[in-house]
Amino acid sequence: MIKTSHALGLMSGSSLDGLDVAFCRFETERQNGGFHLVKWELLEADTLPFTEEWQARLKQLPAASGFALAQAHADFGRYLGELTGVFFKEKNIPPSQVDLIASHGHTIFHEPAKGFTVQIGDGAALAAATGCTVVCDFRSADIALGGQGAPLAPMADKMLFPGYDFYLNLGGIANITCNAGGRFIAFDVTGANQTLNALANLAGLPYDRGGALAASGHLDENLFEKINRLPYLSQPYPKSLSNQWVQENLTKICLAVPGSVEDRLHTVCRHVAFQLEKSFRQVIENEHFKKEKYRLLATGGGAFNDFLMQCIREASPEVEVVVGSGEVVSFKEACLMALLGVMRMEGVPNCISSVTGARRDAVGGAVFSKQ
């Protein structure tokens, strides 16, 4: 029997630009003990910008007191409820038509080696503000089972976008997924938009539109060699990155070195492409996944950076790079959250242990019933 679920996915990323919202319809089926996605559709999507106050607050939270973090957790949950209400009103969606809201929250700390991860955005406050059932805290169950709690994207790659060998998400952090003959491997590669945007800010821009500044620059070989020596980059997978690692390592180095903004942007784009090619090689060899040609689906904000995409194609000629079309590019992660929420309510694993290194697949997510 096919079941239809309408789920709202909320994603707050490291770029701090706003809340990605995706309203999706899923048709699923339970058969022979398995869970199957029959059909899905992205019905409505939007990015709701954060206020300058919330941008500053989120940026400062990693260094704030425990009291300030607890207060922000509750306040951000209520704020997500306000933004969701705006989305419902603008898209003319009655909350009664929404079976669940799946919220990633905003990551403040991600420390799997120390056994914890923190995404703020109180699910109870969000449920009370919207009158909808809320699923949140998707990473903690996997970490409790010894996993990295990340990346979560492979479940979307597996179920929402079949037919590719590799999947690349270019957000604040660049991460890849590989479908190696049915075995899914995924990990964070290096920083991406977080560092590129920080450099663009030096030129008075929120970001380097289309990679125009980077394209006009030249490779800084000293900087290129320095950032490629960062210890994380040589670690084997499974592995994952925190926003703090990107800020305190890659971004800090790139902001501190002398040279033009254009040259530094150019160099970071070449760095991302170089590390991606190294990661492709590592997965192909480790998983014995040999093919003449590989197909890759690229999504995330960085997929709009034409120069970055050019660098990736030049560094990896054996990979056919396909940029996702339409709203899929921008809202893949919000669609992912909606899917993970549906799977949590069905009680089926939504975190892949072959990706995270956990002892077994996890059913991740805390549920707050509608109030």
C-alpha positions as CSV (number, residue, x, y, z in Angstrom):
1,M,0.0,0.0,0.0
2,I,1.4,3.4,-1.0
3,K,1.5,6.1,1.6
4,T,1.6,9.8,0.8
5,S,3.4,12.2,3.2
6,H,3.8,16.0,2.9
7,A,6.9,17.1,4.7
8,L,8.6,20.5,5.2
9,G,12.4,20.4,5.3
10,L,14.3,23.2,7.0
11,M,18.1,23.6,6.5
12,S,20.3,26.3,8.1
13,G,23.8,26.1,6.6
14,S,27.2,27.4,7.5
15,S,26.9,30.4,5.1
16,L,24.4,32.1,7.6
17,D,22.5,33.6,4.7
18,G,19.1,32.2,5.7
19,L,16.8,29.3,6.1
20,D,16.3,27.0,3.1
21,V,12.7,25.6,3.1
22,A,11.4,22.8,0.9
23,F,7.9,21.5,0.9
24,C,7.8,18.0,-0.6
25,R,5.4,15.2,-1.3
26,F,6.6,11.6,-0.9
27,E,4.9,8.4,-1.9
28,T,6.4,5.5,0.0
29,E,5.7,1.8,0.3
30,R,6.5,-0.9,2.9
31,Q,7.1,-4.2,1.1
32,N,8.7,-7.4,2.3
33,G,10.1,-5.6,5.3
34,G,11.7,-2.9,3.2
35,F,11.0,0.8,2.7
36,H,10.7,2.1,-0.9
37,L,10.4,5.6,-2.2
38,V,7.9,5.2,-5.1
39,K,7.8,8.9,-6.2
40,W,8.6,12.3,-4.8
41,E,8.1,15.9,-5.8
42,L,9.4,19.3,-4.6
43,L,6.2,21.4,-4.4
44,E,7.5,24.7,-3.1
45,A,10.8,26.1,-2.0
46,D,12.4,29.4,-0.8
47,T,15.3,30.8,1.1
48,L,14.2,33.1,4.0
49,P,17.0,35.5,4.9
50,F,18.1,35.7,8.5
51,T,18.1,39.1,10.2
52,E,21.5,40.8,10.7
53,E,20.9,40.2,14.5
54,W,20.6,36.5,14.0
55,Q,23.5,36.3,11.6
56,A,25.7,38.0,14.2
57,R,24.3,35.8,17.0
58,L,24.9,32.5,15.2
59,K,28.4,33.5,14.3
60,Q,29.3,34.3,17.9
61,L,27.7,31.3,19.6
62,P,30.7,28.9,19.4
63,A,32.5,31.3,21.9
64,A,29.4,32.1,24.0
65,S,28.6,30.9,27.5
66,G,26.6,27.8,28.2
67,F,23.7,30.0,29.3
68,A,23.8,32.0,26.1
69,L,23.8,28.7,24.1
70,A,20.8,27.3,25.9
71,Q,18.9,30.6,25.5
72,A,19.8,30.7,21.7
73,H,18.6,27.1,21.3
74,A,15.1,28.0,22.6
75,D,15.0,31.4,20.8
76,F,16.1,29.9,17.5
77,G,13.4,27.3,17.7
78,R,10.8,30.0,18.0
79,Y,12.5,32.0,15.2
80,L,12.3,29.0,12.9
81,G,8.6,28.8,13.8
82,E,8.2,32.5,12.7
83,L,10.0,31.9,9.4
84,T,8.0,28.8,8.8
85,G,4.8,30.8,9.3
86,V,6.0,33.3,6.8
87,F,6.6,30.5,4.3
88,F,3.2,29.0,4.9
89,K,1.6,32.4,4.3
90,E,3.6,33.3,1.2
91,K,3.0,29.9,-0.4
92,N,-0.6,29.6,0.8
93,I,0.0,26.3,2.6
94,P,-2.3,25.5,5.5
95,P,-0.3,23.9,8.4
96,S,-3.0,21.2,8.5
97,Q,-1.7,20.0,5.2
98,V,1.8,19.4,6.6
99,D,2.4,15.9,8.1
100,L,5.7,16.9,9.6
101,I,8.5,19.5,9.8
102,A,12.0,18.1,9.6
103,S,14.5,20.6,10.9
104,H,18.3,20.3,10.7
105,G,18.8,23.2,13.1
106,H,22.0,25.3,13.0
107,T,25.3,23.5,13.8
108,I,27.3,25.2,16.6
109,F,29.6,22.3,17.4
110,H,30.4,19.1,15.6
111,E,32.9,16.9,17.5
112,P,32.3,13.2,16.7
113,A,35.7,12.3,18.0
114,K,34.6,13.6,21.4
115,G,31.2,12.0,21.1
116,F,28.9,15.0,20.5
117,T,27.3,17.3,18.1
118,V,25.1,20.4,18.7
119,Q,22.5,21.8,16.4
120,I,20.4,24.5,18.0
121,G,16.7,25.1,17.3
122,D,14.4,23.7,19.9
123,G,12.0,21.2,18.3
124,A,9.4,21.7,21.1
125,A,9.4,25.5,20.5
126,L,9.1,24.9,16.7
127,A,6.2,22.5,17.2
128,A,4.4,24.9,19.5
129,A,4.9,27.8,17.1
130,T,3.7,26.0,14.0
131,G,1.2,23.4,15.4
132,C,3.0,20.7,13.4
133,T,4.9,17.6,14.4
134,V,8.6,18.3,14.3
135,V,11.6,15.9,13.8
136,C,15.0,17.3,14.6
137,D,18.5,16.3,16.0
138,F,19.3,13.9,13.1
139,R,23.0,13.4,13.9
140,S,23.2,12.4,17.5
141,A,22.0,8.8,17.2
142,D,24.7,8.0,14.7
143,I,27.4,9.6,16.9
144,A,26.1,7.5,19.8
145,L,26.8,4.4,17.7
146,G,30.4,5.5,17.1
147,G,29.8,7.3,13.8
148,Q,30.7,10.7,12.4
149,G,27.0,11.8,12.3
150,A,27.9,13.1,8.8
151,P,27.5,13.5,6.0
152,L,23.7,13.1,5.9
153,A,23.4,13.8,2.2
154,P,24.1,10.2,1.0
155,M,20.5,9.2,1.8
156,A,19.2,11.9,-0.5
157,D,21.8,10.8,-3.1
158,K,20.6,7.2,-2.8
159,M,16.9,7.7,-2.8
160,L,16.1,11.1,-4.5
161,F,18.8,11.2,-7.2
162,P,19.7,7.7,-8.4
163,G,21.8,7.1,-11.5
164,Y,25.1,8.7,-10.7
165,D,28.5,7.3,-9.5
166,F,29.5,10.4,-7.5
167,Y,27.5,13.2,-5.9
168,L,29.1,16.5,-4.9
169,N,27.6,19.0,-2.5
170,L,29.3,22.4,-2.6
171,G,28.1,24.2,0.4
172,G,30.1,25.8,3.2
173,I,32.0,22.5,3.2
174,A,32.5,20.3,0.1
175,N,31.5,16.7,0.5
176,I,31.2,13.8,-1.8
177,T,29.2,10.6,-2.0
178,C,30.1,7.6,-4.1
179,N,27.7,4.8,-5.0
180,A,30.4,2.1,-5.4
181,G,28.3,-0.8,-6.8
182,G,25.6,-0.3,-4.2
183,R,27.9,0.5,-1.3
184,F,27.7,4.1,-0.3
185,I,30.8,6.0,0.7
186,A,30.8,9.7,1.7
187,F,32.9,12.2,3.6
188,D,33.7,15.9,3.9
189,V,36.6,16.8,1.6
190,T,37.5,20.4,2.5
191,G,36.1,23.9,3.1
192,A,34.4,25.5,0.2
193,N,31.9,28.4,0.2
194,Q,32.7,29.4,3.8
195,T,36.3,30.3,2.7
196,L,35.4,31.7,-0.7
197,N,32.7,34.0,0.8
198,A,35.1,35.2,3.5
199,L,37.6,36.2,0.8
200,A,34.9,37.8,-1.3
201,N,33.9,39.9,1.8
202,L,37.4,41.5,1.7
203,A,36.3,42.9,-1.7
204,G,33.1,44.2,-0.2
205,L,31.0,41.4,-1.7
206,P,28.8,38.8,-0.1
207,Y,30.2,36.2,-2.5
208,D,32.1,35.9,-5.7
209,R,29.2,35.8,-8.2
210,G,29.9,33.1,-10.9
211,G,33.6,33.0,-9.7
212,A,34.3,36.1,-11.7
213,L,37.0,37.4,-9.3
214,A,38.6,34.0,-9.0
215,A,38.7,33.6,-12.7
216,S,40.7,36.9,-13.0
217,G,43.3,35.8,-10.5
218,H,46.3,33.5,-10.7
219,L,47.5,30.6,-8.6
220,D,49.5,31.4,-5.5
221,E,51.7,28.4,-5.4
222,N,52.9,29.0,-1.8
223,L,49.4,29.3,-0.5
224,F,48.3,26.3,-2.6
225,E,51.0,24.1,-1.1
226,K,50.3,25.4,2.4
227,I,46.6,24.6,2.5
228,N,47.0,21.3,0.8
229,R,49.3,20.2,3.7
230,L,46.5,20.5,6.3
231,P,46.6,17.2,8.3
232,Y,42.8,16.5,7.9
233,L,43.2,16.3,4.1
234,S,45.4,13.2,4.3
235,Q,43.2,11.3,6.8
236,P,41.4,8.3,5.5
237,Y,37.6,8.2,5.4
238,P,35.1,8.0,7.1
239,K,35.7,11.6,8.3
240,S,33.8,14.8,8.7
241,L,34.6,18.5,9.2
242,S,33.2,21.1,11.6
243,N,32.6,24.8,10.7
244,Q,35.2,25.6,13.3
245,W,37.9,23.5,11.5
246,V,37.2,25.4,8.3
247,Q,37.3,28.8,10.0
248,E,40.4,28.1,12.1
249,N,42.4,26.4,9.4
250,L,41.6,26.9,5.8
251,T,39.9,30.3,6.1
252,K,42.3,31.7,8.7
253,I,45.3,30.8,6.5
254,C,43.7,32.3,3.4
255,L,42.8,35.6,5.1
256,A,46.2,36.0,6.7
257,V,48.5,35.6,3.7
258,P,49.4,38.6,1.6
259,G,48.2,38.8,-2.0
260,S,45.2,40.0,-4.0
261,V,41.7,38.7,-3.2
262,E,41.5,37.5,-6.8
263,D,44.6,35.3,-6.5
264,R,43.5,33.9,-3.2
265,L,40.0,33.1,-4.6
266,H,41.6,31.5,-7.6
267,T,43.9,29.4,-5.4
268,V,41.1,28.1,-3.2
269,C,39.1,27.0,-6.2
270,R,42.1,25.1,-7.5
271,H,42.6,23.7,-4.0
272,V,39.0,22.4,-3.8
273,A,39.3,20.8,-7.3
274,F,42.7,19.2,-6.4
275,Q,41.3,17.7,-3.2
276,L,38.2,16.4,-4.9
277,E,40.3,14.6,-7.5
278,K,42.5,13.1,-4.8
279,S,39.3,12.0,-3.0
280,F,37.9,10.4,-6.2
281,R,41.1,8.5,-6.7
282,Q,41.1,7.3,-3.0
283,V,37.5,6.0,-3.2
284,I,38.0,4.4,-6.6
285,E,41.1,2.5,-5.5
286,N,39.9,1.6,-2.0
287,E,36.5,0.4,-3.2
288,H,37.9,-1.3,-6.4
289,F,35.4,0.8,-8.3
290,K,36.9,0.9,-11.8
291,K,35.0,2.4,-14.8
292,E,36.0,4.1,-18.0
293,K,33.8,7.1,-17.2
294,Y,32.1,8.3,-14.0
295,R,29.0,10.6,-13.7
296,L,28.8,13.1,-11.0
297,L,25.8,15.3,-9.9
298,A,26.9,18.6,-8.4
299,T,24.5,20.6,-6.2
300,G,24.8,23.3,-3.5
301,G,25.5,27.0,-3.9
302,G,29.0,26.4,-5.2
303,A,27.6,24.7,-8.3
304,F,26.7,28.3,-9.4
305,N,30.4,29.2,-9.3
306,D,31.3,28.7,-12.9
307,F,35.0,29.0,-12.3
308,L,35.0,26.5,-9.5
309,M,33.1,24.1,-11.7
310,Q,35.6,24.7,-14.5
311,C,38.5,23.9,-12.1
312,I,36.8,20.6,-11.0
313,R,36.3,19.5,-14.7
314,E,39.9,20.3,-15.5
315,A,41.2,18.4,-12.5
316,S,39.1,15.4,-13.0
317,P,38.7,14.7,-16.8
318,E,37.6,11.1,-16.1
319,V,34.4,12.5,-14.4
320,E,31.5,13.8,-16.3
321,V,30.2,16.7,-14.1
322,V,26.4,17.3,-14.3
323,V,25.1,20.4,-12.5
324,G,21.6,19.8,-11.0
325,S,18.8,21.7,-12.7
326,G,16.3,24.1,-11.3
327,E,15.6,24.3,-7.6
328,V,17.3,21.0,-6.9
329,V,20.7,22.8,-6.9
330,S,19.8,25.2,-4.2
331,F,17.4,23.1,-2.1
332,K,18.8,19.6,-2.1
333,E,19.7,19.7,1.6
334,A,16.2,20.9,2.6
335,C,14.7,18.2,0.5
336,L,17.0,15.7,2.3
337,M,15.8,16.9,5.7
338,A,12.1,16.3,4.6
339,L,13.0,12.8,3.5
340,L,14.9,12.0,6.7
341,G,11.9,13.2,8.7
342,V,9.5,10.9,6.8
343,M,11.9,7.9,7.3
344,R,12.2,8.7,11.0
345,M,8.4,8.7,11.4
346,E,8.3,5.3,9.6
347,G,11.0,4.0,11.9
348,V,13.4,3.0,9.2
349,P,17.2,3.8,9.2
350,N,18.0,7.2,7.8
351,C,21.8,7.3,8.5
352,I,24.1,5.0,6.5
353,S,26.8,3.3,8.7
354,S,29.0,2.6,5.6
355,V,29.2,6.4,5.3
356,T,29.7,7.4,8.9
357,G,31.6,4.5,10.4
358,A,28.9,3.7,13.0
359,R,28.4,0.2,14.3
360,R,25.1,0.0,12.4
361,D,22.6,2.1,10.5
362,A,20.7,4.5,12.7
363,V,17.2,5.7,12.9
364,G,18.0,9.4,13.7
365,G,15.8,12.2,14.9
366,A,14.0,13.4,18.0
367,V,10.2,13.7,17.6
368,F,8.1,16.5,19.1
369,S,4.4,16.0,18.5
370,K,2.2,18.9,17.3
371,Q,1.0,21.1,20.1
